[in-house]
Amino acid sequence: MAESRKRKSVFEVYEKKRKASEERNKTRVFLGDSFTRWRALKAQVGLPTDASVAKFLLDR
């Protein structure tokens, strides 16, 4: 019969999620009060993603 995989402990699952969150947080930019301006610029220029807005602003 096929061997089943060992179930991960709660700690292992928590650690995996924590590391993923830590990596994701390295690329976050906090806009604060400028969030509405960011969204308005995104709509005005017609850019599809937040990453494209960031690139647009950096390339100006």
PQR file with spaces between the fields and no chain letter, atoms N, CA, C, O and H, PARSE charges and radii, in Angstrom:
ATOM       1  N    MET     1       0.840   -1.179    0.000 -0.4000 1.5000
ATOM       2  CA   MET     1       0.000    0.000    0.000 -0.0000 2.0000
ATOM       3  C    MET     1       0.890    1.249    0.000  0.5500 1.7000
ATOM       4  O    MET     1       1.989    1.234    0.553 -0.5500 1.4000
ATOM       5  N    ALA     2       0.414    2.306   -0.612 -0.4000 1.5000
ATOM       6  CA   ALA     2       1.204    3.533   -0.713 -0.0000 2.0000
ATOM       7  C    ALA     2       1.372    4.176    0.660  0.5500 1.7000
ATOM       8  O    ALA     2       0.470    4.158    1.497 -0.5500 1.4000
ATOM       9  H    ALA     2      -0.479    2.318   -1.062  0.4000 1.0000
ATOM      10  N    GLU     3       2.538    4.735    0.855 -0.4000 1.5000
ATOM      11  CA   GLU     3       2.824    5.420    2.114 -0.0000 2.0000
ATOM      12  C    GLU     3       2.166    6.799    2.093  0.5500 1.7000
ATOM      13  O    GLU     3       2.206    7.486    1.073 -0.5500 1.4000
ATOM      14  H    GLU     3       3.271    4.749    0.175  0.4000 1.0000
ATOM      15  N    SER     4       1.575    7.199    3.183 -0.4000 1.5000
ATOM      16  CA   SER     4       0.990    8.535    3.257 -0.0000 2.0000
ATOM      17  C    SER     4       2.020    9.493    3.842  0.5500 1.7000
ATOM      18  O    SER     4       2.894    9.108    4.620 -0.5500 1.4000
ATOM      19  H    SER     4       1.542    6.641    4.013  0.4000 1.0000
ATOM      20  N    ARG     5       1.888   10.735    3.447 -0.4000 1.5000
ATOM      21  CA   ARG     5       2.824   11.740    3.957 -0.0000 2.0000
ATOM      22  C    ARG     5       2.481   12.095    5.395  0.5500 1.7000
ATOM      23  O    ARG     5       1.322   12.064    5.808 -0.5500 1.4000
ATOM      24  H    ARG     5       1.178   11.048    2.815  0.4000 1.0000
ATOM      25  N    LYS     6       3.521   12.433    6.141 -0.4000 1.5000
ATOM      26  CA   LYS     6       3.345   12.831    7.531 -0.0000 2.0000
ATOM      27  C    LYS     6       2.703   14.216    7.576  0.5500 1.7000
ATOM      28  O    LYS     6       3.095   15.117    6.833 -0.5500 1.4000
ATOM      29  H    LYS     6       4.463   12.458    5.805  0.4000 1.0000
ATOM      30  N    ARG     7       1.740   14.371    8.429 -0.4000 1.5000
ATOM      31  CA   ARG     7       1.064   15.649    8.579 -0.0000 2.0000
ATOM      32  C    ARG     7       2.007   16.645    9.247  0.5500 1.7000
ATOM      33  O    ARG     7       2.712   16.305   10.197 -0.5500 1.4000
ATOM      34  H    ARG     7       1.422   13.639    9.032  0.4000 1.0000
ATOM      35  N    LYS     8       2.013   17.897    8.734 -0.4000 1.5000
ATOM      36  CA   LYS     8       2.876   18.930    9.311 -0.0000 2.0000
ATOM      37  C    LYS     8       2.309   19.402   10.646  0.5500 1.7000
ATOM      38  O    LYS     8       1.095   19.470   10.841 -0.5500 1.4000
ATOM      39  H    LYS     8       1.440   18.173    7.962  0.4000 1.0000
ATOM      40  N    SER     9       3.212   19.721   11.549 -0.4000 1.5000
ATOM      41  CA   SER     9       2.780   20.214   12.860 -0.0000 2.0000
ATOM      42  C    SER     9       2.251   21.639   12.719  0.5500 1.7000
ATOM      43  O    SER     9       2.508   22.320   11.726 -0.5500 1.4000
ATOM      44  H    SER     9       4.198   19.666   11.391  0.4000 1.0000
ATOM      45  N    VAL    10       1.526   22.059   13.708 -0.4000 1.5000
ATOM      46  CA   VAL    10       0.985   23.420   13.731 -0.0000 2.0000
ATOM      47  C    VAL    10       2.131   24.426   13.652  0.5500 1.7000
ATOM      48  O    VAL    10       2.019   25.452   12.980 -0.5500 1.4000
ATOM      49  H    VAL    10       1.318   21.506   14.514  0.4000 1.0000
ATOM      50  N    PHE    11       3.223   24.130   14.335 -0.4000 1.5000
ATOM      51  CA   PHE    11       4.375   25.026   14.321 -0.0000 2.0000
ATOM      52  C    PHE    11       4.967   25.132   12.917  0.5500 1.7000
ATOM      53  O    PHE    11       5.326   26.228   12.486 -0.5500 1.4000
ATOM      54  H    PHE    11       3.314   23.297   14.880  0.4000 1.0000
ATOM      55  N    GLU    12       5.077   24.012   12.195 -0.4000 1.5000
ATOM      56  CA   GLU    12       5.638   24.028   10.838 -0.0000 2.0000
ATOM      57  C    GLU    12       4.766   24.847    9.892  0.5500 1.7000
ATOM      58  O    GLU    12       5.277   25.598    9.062 -0.5500 1.4000
ATOM      59  H    GLU    12       4.786   23.121   12.545  0.4000 1.0000
ATOM      60  N    VAL    13       3.455   24.700   10.020 -0.4000 1.5000
ATOM      61  CA   VAL    13       2.528   25.469    9.191 -0.0000 2.0000
ATOM      62  C    VAL    13       2.657   26.952    9.515  0.5500 1.7000
ATOM      63  O    VAL    13       2.708   27.785    8.610 -0.5500 1.4000
ATOM      64  H    VAL    13       3.040   24.090   10.695  0.4000 1.0000
ATOM      65  N    TYR    14       2.709   27.284   10.797 -0.4000 1.5000
ATOM      66  CA   TYR    14       2.847   28.670   11.232 -0.0000 2.0000
ATOM      67  C    TYR    14       4.142   29.276   10.699  0.5500 1.7000
ATOM      68  O    TYR    14       4.141   30.399   10.195 -0.5500 1.4000
ATOM      69  H    TYR    14       2.668   26.608   11.533  0.4000 1.0000
ATOM      70  N    GLU    15       5.245   28.540   10.807 -0.4000 1.5000
ATOM      71  CA   GLU    15       6.544   29.039   10.339 -0.0000 2.0000
ATOM      72  C    GLU    15       6.530   29.301    8.840  0.5500 1.7000
ATOM      73  O    GLU    15       7.074   30.306    8.383 -0.5500 1.4000
ATOM      74  H    GLU    15       5.246   27.627   11.216  0.4000 1.0000
ATOM      75  N    LYS    16       5.920   28.418    8.079 -0.4000 1.5000
ATOM      76  CA   LYS    16       5.848   28.584    6.627 -0.0000 2.0000
ATOM      77  C    LYS    16       5.062   29.852    6.278  0.5500 1.7000
ATOM      78  O    LYS    16       5.480   30.626    5.416 -0.5500 1.4000
ATOM      79  H    LYS    16       5.477   27.601    8.451  0.4000 1.0000
ATOM      80  N    LYS    17       3.931   30.061    6.944 -0.4000 1.5000
ATOM      81  CA   LYS    17       3.118   31.256    6.705 -0.0000 2.0000
ATOM      82  C    LYS    17       3.859   32.520    7.128  0.5500 1.7000
ATOM      83  O    LYS    17       3.789   33.542    6.444 -0.5500 1.4000
ATOM      84  H    LYS    17       3.591   29.432    7.644  0.4000 1.0000
ATOM      85  N    ARG    18       4.569   32.452    8.257 -0.4000 1.5000
ATOM      86  CA   ARG    18       5.314   33.614    8.747 -0.0000 2.0000
ATOM      87  C    ARG    18       6.414   34.008    7.777  0.5500 1.7000
ATOM      88  O    ARG    18       6.608   35.192    7.502 -0.5500 1.4000
ATOM      89  H    ARG    18       4.626   31.622    8.812  0.4000 1.0000
ATOM      90  N    LYS    19       7.135   33.022    7.258 -0.4000 1.5000
ATOM      91  CA   LYS    19       8.209   33.308    6.305 -0.0000 2.0000
ATOM      92  C    LYS    19       7.662   33.884    5.009  0.5500 1.7000
ATOM      93  O    LYS    19       8.255   34.798    4.437 -0.5500 1.4000
ATOM      94  H    LYS    19       6.978   32.060    7.481  0.4000 1.0000
ATOM      95  N    ALA    20       6.536   33.357    4.542 -0.4000 1.5000
ATOM      96  CA   ALA    20       5.914   33.872    3.323 -0.0000 2.0000
ATOM      97  C    ALA    20       5.470   35.319    3.525  0.5500 1.7000
ATOM      98  O    ALA    20       5.650   36.159    2.643 -0.5500 1.4000
ATOM      99  H    ALA    20       6.054   32.615    5.007  0.4000 1.0000
ATOM     100  N    SER    21       4.896   35.600    4.677 -0.4000 1.5000
ATOM     101  CA   SER    21       4.455   36.955    4.986 -0.0000 2.0000
ATOM     102  C    SER    21       5.647   37.904    5.086  0.5500 1.7000
ATOM     103  O    SER    21       5.576   39.047    4.635 -0.5500 1.4000
ATOM     104  H    SER    21       4.750   34.918    5.393  0.4000 1.0000
ATOM     105  N    GLU    22       6.722   37.434    5.669 -0.4000 1.5000
ATOM     106  CA   GLU    22       7.939   38.238    5.800 -0.0000 2.0000
ATOM     107  C    GLU    22       8.493   38.603    4.420  0.5500 1.7000
ATOM     108  O    GLU    22       8.890   39.746    4.194 -0.5500 1.4000
ATOM     109  H    GLU    22       6.780   36.505    6.035  0.4000 1.0000
ATOM     110  N    GLU    23       8.519   37.652    3.514 -0.4000 1.5000
ATOM     111  CA   GLU    23       8.996   37.906    2.149 -0.0000 2.0000
ATOM     112  C    GLU    23       8.083   38.895    1.431  0.5500 1.7000
ATOM     113  O    GLU    23       8.564   39.801    0.750 -0.5500 1.4000
ATOM     114  H    GLU    23       8.197   36.724    3.698  0.4000 1.0000
ATOM     115  N    ARG    24       6.770   38.730    1.578 -0.4000 1.5000
ATOM     116  CA   ARG    24       5.803   39.612    0.934 -0.0000 2.0000
ATOM     117  C    ARG    24       5.940   41.037    1.460  0.5500 1.7000
ATOM     118  O    ARG    24       5.799   41.993    0.697 -0.5500 1.4000
ATOM     119  H    ARG    24       6.379   37.994    2.131  0.4000 1.0000
ATOM     120  N    ASN    25       6.213   41.190    2.748 -0.4000 1.5000
ATOM     121  CA   ASN    25       6.337   42.517    3.348 -0.0000 2.0000
ATOM     122  C    ASN    25       7.566   43.279    2.865  0.5500 1.7000
ATOM     123  O    ASN    25       7.613   44.504    2.984 -0.5500 1.4000
ATOM     124  H    ASN    25       6.327   40.413    3.367  0.4000 1.0000
ATOM     125  N    LYS    26       8.549   42.588    2.330 -0.4000 1.5000
ATOM     126  CA   LYS    26       9.756   43.253    1.826 -0.0000 2.0000
ATOM     127  C    LYS    26       9.468   44.112    0.604  0.5500 1.7000
ATOM     128  O    LYS    26      10.232   45.031    0.307 -0.5500 1.4000
ATOM     129  H    LYS    26       8.510   41.594    2.233  0.4000 1.0000
ATOM     130  N    THR    27       8.388   43.834   -0.107 -0.4000 1.5000
ATOM     131  CA   THR    27       8.075   44.575   -1.327 -0.0000 2.0000
ATOM     132  C    THR    27       6.919   45.550   -1.137  0.5500 1.7000
ATOM     133  O    THR    27       6.508   46.209   -2.092 -0.5500 1.4000
ATOM     134  H    THR    27       7.768   43.087    0.134  0.4000 1.0000
ATOM     135  N    ARG    28       6.400   45.650    0.057 -0.4000 1.5000
ATOM     136  CA   ARG    28       5.267   46.535    0.300 -0.0000 2.0000
ATOM     137  C    ARG    28       5.704   47.984    0.440  0.5500 1.7000
ATOM     138  O    ARG    28       6.777   48.287    0.962 -0.5500 1.4000
ATOM     139  H    ARG    28       6.735   45.115    0.832  0.4000 1.0000
ATOM     140  N    VAL    29       4.846   48.863   -0.040 -0.4000 1.5000
ATOM     141  CA   VAL    29       5.057   50.304    0.097 -0.0000 2.0000
ATOM     142  C    VAL    29       3.802   50.859    0.762  0.5500 1.7000
ATOM     143  O    VAL    29       2.691   50.625    0.287 -0.5500 1.4000
ATOM     144  H    VAL    29       3.975   48.617   -0.465  0.4000 1.0000
ATOM     145  N    PHE    30       3.973   51.584    1.844 -0.4000 1.5000
ATOM     146  CA   PHE    30       2.837   52.142    2.558 -0.0000 2.0000
ATOM     147  C    PHE    30       2.593   53.568    2.072  0.5500 1.7000
ATOM     148  O    PHE    30       3.440   54.446    2.234 -0.5500 1.4000
ATOM     149  H    PHE    30       4.876   51.774    2.229  0.4000 1.0000
ATOM     150  N    LEU    31       1.429   53.783    1.479 -0.4000 1.5000
ATOM     151  CA   LEU    31       1.099   55.071    0.883 -0.0000 2.0000
ATOM     152  C    LEU    31       0.422   56.024    1.858  0.5500 1.7000
ATOM     153  O    LEU    31       0.461   57.239    1.663 -0.5500 1.4000
ATOM     154  H    LEU    31       0.740   53.069    1.348  0.4000 1.0000
ATOM     155  N    GLY    32      -0.188   55.498    2.887 -0.4000 1.5000
ATOM     156  CA   GLY    32      -0.846   56.339    3.877 -0.0000 2.0000
ATOM     157  C    GLY    32      -1.935   57.198    3.263  0.5500 1.7000
ATOM     158  O    GLY    32      -2.832   56.690    2.591 -0.5500 1.4000
ATOM     159  H    GLY    32      -0.219   54.511    3.045  0.4000 1.0000
ATOM     160  N    ASP    33      -1.854   58.508    3.496 -0.4000 1.5000
ATOM     161  CA   ASP    33      -2.866   59.445    3.006 -0.0000 2.0000
ATOM     162  C    ASP    33      -2.846   59.598    1.491  0.5500 1.7000
ATOM     163  O    ASP    33      -3.802   60.120    0.917 -0.5500 1.4000
ATOM     164  H    ASP    33      -1.125   58.920    4.043  0.4000 1.0000
ATOM     165  N    SER    34      -1.792   59.161    0.839 -0.4000 1.5000
ATOM     166  CA   SER    34      -1.664   59.317   -0.610 -0.0000 2.0000
ATOM     167  C    SER    34      -2.353   58.207   -1.395  0.5500 1.7000
ATOM     168  O    SER    34      -2.279   58.184   -2.624 -0.5500 1.4000
ATOM     169  H    SER    34      -1.015   58.737    1.306  0.4000 1.0000
ATOM     170  N    PHE    35      -3.014   57.300   -0.711 -0.4000 1.5000
ATOM     171  CA   PHE    35      -3.637   56.166   -1.389 -0.0000 2.0000
ATOM     172  C    PHE    35      -4.673   56.609   -2.419  0.5500 1.7000
ATOM     173  O    PHE    35      -4.728   56.056   -3.518 -0.5500 1.4000
ATOM     174  H    PHE    35      -3.074   57.319    0.287  0.4000 1.0000
ATOM     175  N    THR    36      -5.497   57.602   -2.074 -0.4000 1.5000
ATOM     176  CA   THR    36      -6.526   58.053   -3.021 -0.0000 2.0000
ATOM     177  C    THR    36      -5.885   58.696   -4.246  0.5500 1.7000
ATOM     178  O    THR    36      -6.379   58.527   -5.361 -0.5500 1.4000
ATOM     179  H    THR    36      -5.453   58.051   -1.182  0.4000 1.0000
ATOM     180  N    ARG    37      -4.800   59.426   -4.054 -0.4000 1.5000
ATOM     181  CA   ARG    37      -4.084   60.019   -5.192 -0.0000 2.0000
ATOM     182  C    ARG    37      -3.485   58.933   -6.072  0.5500 1.7000
ATOM     183  O    ARG    37      -3.502   59.039   -7.298 -0.5500 1.4000
ATOM     184  H    ARG    37      -4.399   59.563   -3.148  0.4000 1.0000
ATOM     185  N    TRP    38      -2.951   57.884   -5.440 -0.4000 1.5000
ATOM     186  CA   TRP    38      -2.363   56.757   -6.168 -0.0000 2.0000
ATOM     187  C    TRP    38      -3.423   56.109   -7.068  0.5500 1.7000
ATOM     188  O    TRP    38      -3.181   55.862   -8.249 -0.5500 1.4000
ATOM     189  H    TRP    38      -2.937   57.798   -4.443  0.4000 1.0000
ATOM     190  N    ARG    39      -4.597   55.839   -6.493 -0.4000 1.5000
ATOM     191  CA   ARG    39      -5.679   55.210   -7.259 -0.0000 2.0000
ATOM     192  C    ARG    39      -6.171   56.135   -8.375  0.5500 1.7000
ATOM     193  O    ARG    39      -6.488   55.672   -9.471 -0.5500 1.4000
ATOM     194  H    ARG    39      -4.793   56.040   -5.533  0.4000 1.0000
ATOM     195  N    ALA    40      -6.236   57.429   -8.099 -0.4000 1.5000
ATOM     196  CA   ALA    40      -6.678   58.378   -9.117 -0.0000 2.0000
ATOM     197  C    ALA    40      -5.689   58.414  -10.279  0.5500 1.7000
ATOM     198  O    ALA    40      -6.103   58.424  -11.438 -0.5500 1.4000
ATOM     199  H    ALA    40      -5.979   57.805   -7.209  0.4000 1.0000
ATOM     200  N    LEU    41      -4.404   58.434   -9.990 -0.4000 1.5000
ATOM     201  CA   LEU    41      -3.383   58.424  -11.038 -0.0000 2.0000
ATOM     202  C    LEU    41      -3.469   57.134  -11.845  0.5500 1.7000
ATOM     203  O    LEU    41      -3.377   57.155  -13.072 -0.5500 1.4000
ATOM     204  H    LEU    41      -4.067   58.426   -9.048  0.4000 1.0000
ATOM     205  N    LYS    42      -3.645   56.025  -11.158 -0.4000 1.5000
ATOM     206  CA   LYS    42      -3.759   54.727  -11.823 -0.0000 2.0000
ATOM     207  C    LYS    42      -4.920   54.739  -12.820  0.5500 1.7000
ATOM     208  O    LYS    42      -4.780   54.250  -13.941 -0.5500 1.4000
ATOM     209  H    LYS    42      -3.720   56.008  -10.161  0.4000 1.0000
ATOM     210  N    ALA    43      -6.057   55.292  -12.418 -0.4000 1.5000
ATOM     211  CA   ALA    43      -7.227   55.360  -13.295 -0.0000 2.0000
ATOM     212  C    ALA    43      -7.016   56.371  -14.421  0.5500 1.7000
ATOM     213  O    ALA    43      -7.372   56.105  -15.569 -0.5500 1.4000
ATOM     214  H    ALA    43      -6.171   55.689  -11.507  0.4000 1.0000
ATOM     215  N    GLN    44      -6.443   57.518  -14.099 -0.4000 1.5000
ATOM     216  CA   GLN    44      -6.230   58.586  -15.077 -0.0000 2.0000
ATOM     217  C    GLN    44      -5.309   58.143  -16.204  0.5500 1.7000
ATOM     218  O    GLN    44      -5.587   58.409  -17.374 -0.5500 1.4000
ATOM     219  H    GLN    44      -6.154   57.733  -13.166  0.4000 1.0000
ATOM     220  N    VAL    45      -4.226   57.476  -15.867 -0.4000 1.5000
ATOM     221  CA   VAL    45      -3.246   57.043  -16.857 -0.0000 2.0000
ATOM     222  C    VAL    45      -3.691   55.730  -17.512  0.5500 1.7000
ATOM     223  O    VAL    45      -3.213   55.379  -18.591 -0.5500 1.4000
ATOM     224  H    VAL    45      -4.001   57.260  -14.917  0.4000 1.0000
ATOM     225  N    GLY    46      -4.600   55.013  -16.859 -0.4000 1.5000
ATOM     226  CA   GLY    46      -5.119   53.767  -17.412 -0.0000 2.0000
ATOM     227  C    GLY    46      -4.191   52.580  -17.227  0.5500 1.7000
ATOM     228  O    GLY    46      -4.119   51.698  -18.084 -0.5500 1.4000
ATOM     229  H    GLY    46      -4.988   55.299  -15.983  0.4000 1.0000
ATOM     230  N    LEU    47      -3.489   52.560  -16.116 -0.4000 1.5000
ATOM     231  CA   LEU    47      -2.569   51.458  -15.844 -0.0000 2.0000
ATOM     232  C    LEU    47      -3.302   50.341  -15.100  0.5500 1.7000
ATOM     233  O    LEU    47      -4.129   50.614  -14.230 -0.5500 1.4000
ATOM     234  H    LEU    47      -3.548   53.276  -15.420  0.4000 1.0000
ATOM     235  N    PRO    48      -3.003   49.086  -15.437 -0.5600 1.5000
ATOM     236  CA   PRO    48      -3.764   47.970  -14.868  0.2800 2.0000
ATOM     237  C    PRO    48      -3.350   47.528  -13.462  0.5500 1.7000
ATOM     238  O    PRO    48      -4.178   47.008  -12.714 -0.5500 1.4000
ATOM     239  N    THR    49      -2.092   47.726  -13.096 -0.4000 1.5000
ATOM     240  CA   THR    49      -1.619   47.214  -11.805 -0.0000 2.0000
ATOM     241  C    THR    49      -0.881   48.290  -11.021  0.5500 1.7000
ATOM     242  O    THR    49      -0.430   49.289  -11.582 -0.5500 1.4000
ATOM     243  H    THR    49      -1.419   48.149  -13.704  0.4000 1.0000
ATOM     244  N    ASP    50      -0.766   48.071   -9.727 -0.4000 1.5000
ATOM     245  CA   ASP    50      -0.005   48.984   -8.878 -0.0000 2.0000
ATOM     246  C    ASP    50       1.472   48.959   -9.258  0.5500 1.7000
ATOM     247  O    ASP    50       2.154   49.980   -9.173 -0.5500 1.4000
ATOM     248  H    ASP    50      -1.133   47.260   -9.272  0.4000 1.0000
ATOM     249  N    ALA    51       1.961   47.804   -9.673 -0.4000 1.5000
ATOM     250  CA   ALA    51       3.361   47.698  -10.099 -0.0000 2.0000
ATOM     251  C    ALA    51       3.613   48.562  -11.331  0.5500 1.7000
ATOM     252  O    ALA    51       4.672   49.177  -11.455 -0.5500 1.4000
ATOM     253  H    ALA    51       1.406   46.975   -9.742  0.4000 1.0000
ATOM     254  N    SER    52       2.647   48.607  -12.235 -0.4000 1.5000
ATOM     255  CA   SER    52       2.821   49.435  -13.428 -0.0000 2.0000
ATOM     256  C    SER    52       2.792   50.925  -13.078  0.5500 1.7000
ATOM     257  O    SER    52       3.469   51.721  -13.729 -0.5500 1.4000
ATOM     258  H    SER    52       1.787   48.106  -12.134  0.4000 1.0000
ATOM     259  N    VAL    53       2.028   51.307  -12.071 -0.4000 1.5000
ATOM     260  CA   VAL    53       2.017   52.705  -11.611 -0.0000 2.0000
ATOM     261  C    VAL    53       3.380   53.060  -11.027  0.5500 1.7000
ATOM     262  O    VAL    53       3.922   54.126  -11.319 -0.5500 1.4000
ATOM     263  H    VAL    53       1.479   50.660  -11.542  0.4000 1.0000
ATOM     264  N    ALA    54       3.928   52.184  -10.216 -0.4000 1.5000
ATOM     265  CA   ALA    54       5.245   52.427   -9.623 -0.0000 2.0000
ATOM     266  C    ALA    54       6.304   52.574  -10.707  0.5500 1.7000
ATOM     267  O    ALA    54       7.137   53.478  -10.643 -0.5500 1.4000
ATOM     268  H    ALA    54       3.487   51.318   -9.980  0.4000 1.0000
ATOM     269  N    LYS    55       6.279   51.693  -11.701 -0.4000 1.5000
ATOM     270  CA   LYS    55       7.246   51.762  -12.800 -0.0000 2.0000
ATOM     271  C    LYS    55       7.065   53.055  -13.582  0.5500 1.7000
ATOM     272  O    LYS    55       8.045   53.705  -13.946 -0.5500 1.4000
ATOM     273  H    LYS    55       5.602   50.959  -11.754  0.4000 1.0000
ATOM     274  N    PHE    56       5.814   53.430  -13.842 -0.4000 1.5000
ATOM     275  CA   PHE    56       5.508   54.669  -14.553 -0.0000 2.0000
ATOM     276  C    PHE    56       6.118   55.865  -13.823  0.5500 1.7000
ATOM     277  O    PHE    56       6.741   56.723  -14.449 -0.5500 1.4000
ATOM     278  H    PHE    56       5.018   52.901  -13.547  0.4000 1.0000
ATOM     279  N    LEU    57       5.943   55.925  -12.518 -0.4000 1.5000
ATOM     280  CA   LEU    57       6.468   57.045  -11.735 -0.0000 2.0000
ATOM     281  C    LEU    57       7.991   57.037  -11.673  0.5500 1.7000
ATOM     282  O    LEU    57       8.616   58.097  -11.706 -0.5500 1.4000
ATOM     283  H    LEU    57       5.437   55.229  -12.009  0.4000 1.0000
ATOM     284  N    LEU    58       8.587   55.869  -11.586 -0.4000 1.5000
ATOM     285  CA   LEU    58      10.051   55.784  -11.537 -0.0000 2.0000
ATOM     286  C    LEU    58      10.682   56.157  -12.871  0.5500 1.7000
ATOM     287  O    LEU    58      11.776   56.722  -12.904 -0.5500 1.4000
ATOM     288  H    LEU    58       8.079   55.008  -11.560  0.4000 1.0000
ATOM     289  N    ASP    59      10.009   55.848  -13.961 -0.4000 1.5000
ATOM     290  CA   ASP    59      10.555   56.121  -15.289 -0.0000 2.0000
ATOM     291  C    ASP    59      10.361   57.563  -15.735  0.5500 1.7000
ATOM     292  O    ASP    59      10.919   57.964  -16.756 -0.5500 1.4000
ATOM     293  H    ASP    59       9.121   55.390  -13.935  0.4000 1.0000
ATOM     294  N    ARG    60       9.599   58.339  -15.011 -0.4000 1.5000
ATOM     295  CA   ARG    60       9.348   59.736  -15.405 -0.0000 2.0000
ATOM     296  C    ARG    60      10.560   60.587  -15.193  0.5500 1.7000
ATOM     297  O    ARG    60      10.529   61.786  -15.470 -0.5500 1.4000
ATOM     298  H    ARG    60       9.145   58.013  -14.182  0.4000 1.0000
